[in-house]
Amino acid sequence: MGDSVRQPIRGWKALAIQLAKVRQNHRVESRLGRGDRYERTYELRAAAGEDVHGEANFVMRFSPGSVLDAGCGTGRVGRELFRRGVDVVGVDLDAEMLETARARCPSVSWIQGDISVIQLGRTFDIVLLAGNVINFVNPGSRRRALENLVGHLGPAGRLIAGYSVVPDGCSPALFADWAQASGLELIERWSTWDQDAFVEPSDYVLTVHRLGG
């Protein structure tokens, strides 16, 4: 009898604790800006033991000295690369997301600009488009964005792009054609940042192109 009474009580206590945590999270998130709310999702995942740096891990396979984080957002990936000793420049159109990037890592150069036209006056070992960047670019500007970013690659530089394959997004076939026309050669293609094999049809594509010549 006693155990049957205590069991529901323990269950209600656990539920009450869980609800209190949810309310606390909601209160915290309501005080955060858009960039910090985005960051918080990754902070919670990291706190739960998840490795949230798959993009940085992938990029570091190529031992880059410099990376252009194109469409950097809050700088989540660029900050981790900088922490690992890479010279990073981040570019994004979104001023609010860049505000978070600058607050969290003032040592990196975070530049507000359009990746389809910006001229940085330097080249990089790697140009990185993570987090569906190419899908967020206006469809009429996607090819121009790719061509402009190729112009920021150093000799034998690599362009790494990961994005979801969705009806209104960038077609992988189009991206491949534009890359080839821009002087790039495909050297790797995966379906995740953990290097899972790409098999048609896949809902995500991750490509590595190298500047030829």
Summary of the structure (lengths in Angstrom):
residues: 213
radius of gyration: 20.8
end to end distance: 80.8
largest distance: 80.8
contacts: 631
relative contact order: 0.11
helix: 44%
strand: 23%
